[in-house]
Amino acid sequence: MTIITVADAKAHMNITGEADDALIADKIAAAEAWIGQFIGTALDDAGAFPDGTPEPLKEATRQLVAHMYEQREAVLIGIASDEVPFGVADLIRPYRDWAF
């Protein structure tokens, strides 16, 4: 189960067509898995988030999906590329399990 919908991600990215819906759904799953791994718990874990997934984690997911949608290659030659936006790390850091 995802914490944001394809419609939510498309609204964030201002996309109105349906041609990339499956691609966006895949990027939502990848973004949620990446964030879940970073913080140490799945984003849809009812035990960790009994009141539902916190809004900052949903916003981080939207931002990461948009980044993945725009930057589709691991390596770009001849043009500038950005790493994961700093805003994503700032939004998810408070929820990270810092156990060593």
Secondary structure, DSSP 8 states (H G I E B T S, - for coil): --SS-HHHHHHHHT---STTHHHHHHHHHHHHHHHHHHHTS-TT-TTT-TT-S-HHHHHHHHHHHHHHHH--SS--SSS----S-HHHHHHHGGG-----
